[in-house]
Amino acid sequence: MKLEGEGQLLRVFIGESDRWEGKPLHEAIVKRARREGLAGATVLRGRLGFGANSVVHTAKILRLSEDLPMVVEIVDQAERIRAFLPALEEMVEEGMITLEKVRIIAYRHNGDG
């Protein structure tokens, strides 16, 4: 797949304890994106953050991690991202979804599957 030029960055901000059909939501989003043929997805785990309810979630050593922030990032062509949004609307009950224009410089695949 060759992918370069104008694209979109989709970010999904959720909590580590969020679930979809009994499985971690971040994993479910990545699997759905793969199944729908998007270029790729990355999950980032935050060390500190808060959301709409203003509860701070942290990964301090003296405290067990409690629902740490997770960010799922997906970059692809705008029309492919738009086609994926209804699935996210269904899956994400609490969190935030953002879109940004990006310039894709290189997307390389060696073809080894």
Secondary structure by P-SEA (a helix, b strand, c coil): cccccbbbbbbbbbccccccccccaaaaaaaaaaaacccbbbbbbbccccccccbbbbbcccccccccbbbbbbbccaaaaaaaaaaaaacccbbbbbbbbbbbccccccccc
